[in-house]
Amino acid sequence: MGGDTVQLILAGVFLLFLIYLIGGLLLKPLKLVFKIVVNSLFGLLLLWAFNFFGAYFHFFIPLNWLTVLIAGFLGLPGLILLIFLRLVLGT
C-alpha cells in the first residue's frame, strides 16, 4: 500500500463523515416537522373523539390550532387540561 492509497482512503472516510454531518443537519428539522404533524393529527383525532361523545352532554372543545397542538403534544393530560380550562373559564 503506497502513500497515495492511504491518503485516498482517508479522504474517502473524511468525505463520508462530512456527508453524515450535513445529512444530519438537514434531516433534523424535517424530523421535527414530521413529529409536529403526527402529534397534531393525534391531537385532532383525540379532540374529535371527545367532541363526538361530548355532544351527548352538550359539552365540546373547539377545534383550532391551539387546542389541537395542546392535545397533540400533551396527549391525554392535554385533553384533561383543555376540559378543565373549558369548565373554569366557561368559554
Secondary structure, 3 states (H helix, E strand, C coil): CCHHHHHHHHHHHHHHHHHHHHHHHHHHHHHHHHHHHHHHHHHHHHHHHHHHHHHHHCCCCCCCHHHHHHHHHHCHHHHHHHHHHHHHHCC
